[in-house]
Amino acid sequence: ECFMAWGEYMEIREEEKREEEHERVKGELAEEFAKTKEELEAAATREKDRHLETCRRAVGRMQHIQLAKAFDWLAEAVMGKRERREMSQRVVQRMLHTGLAAAFDCFVEGVEQLRAHRETVARAVVRWRSPLLSECFMAWGQYMEIR
């Protein structure tokens, strides 16, 4: 009976050892599983962060491109407006210059007419003052015709 009790005790003890070994292996597997799960979660988090950073950079590039296009459009619009303004100013200046040039030409013509009229009047006055000179000139003209 003692031997049987000892045999039962050994079976119970072996069963307990198997359960302990089972629990130990189960714990190790649980720890390994938890560690692997944490590593996978960390890797997933890193991958998610990497994707987010890639997306953030892509969106930043797209925004930069849009801003560059908007700035280029604005610069072209401003340059076009400036060119149109300069062109219209040149046209107006040309029109004003043409008017001023015509007015100046009229003024010059009037001054020239006034000078010619003064010369004519001066000659007439000289003839009236000294008819002798006029008579001599006429005589010289007749002499030249005869000769």
Secondary structure as GFF3:
##gff-version 3
##sequence-region A 1 147
A	DSSP	alpha_helix	2	129	.	.	.	ID=ss1
A	DSSP	alpha_helix	131	146	.	.	.	ID=ss2
###
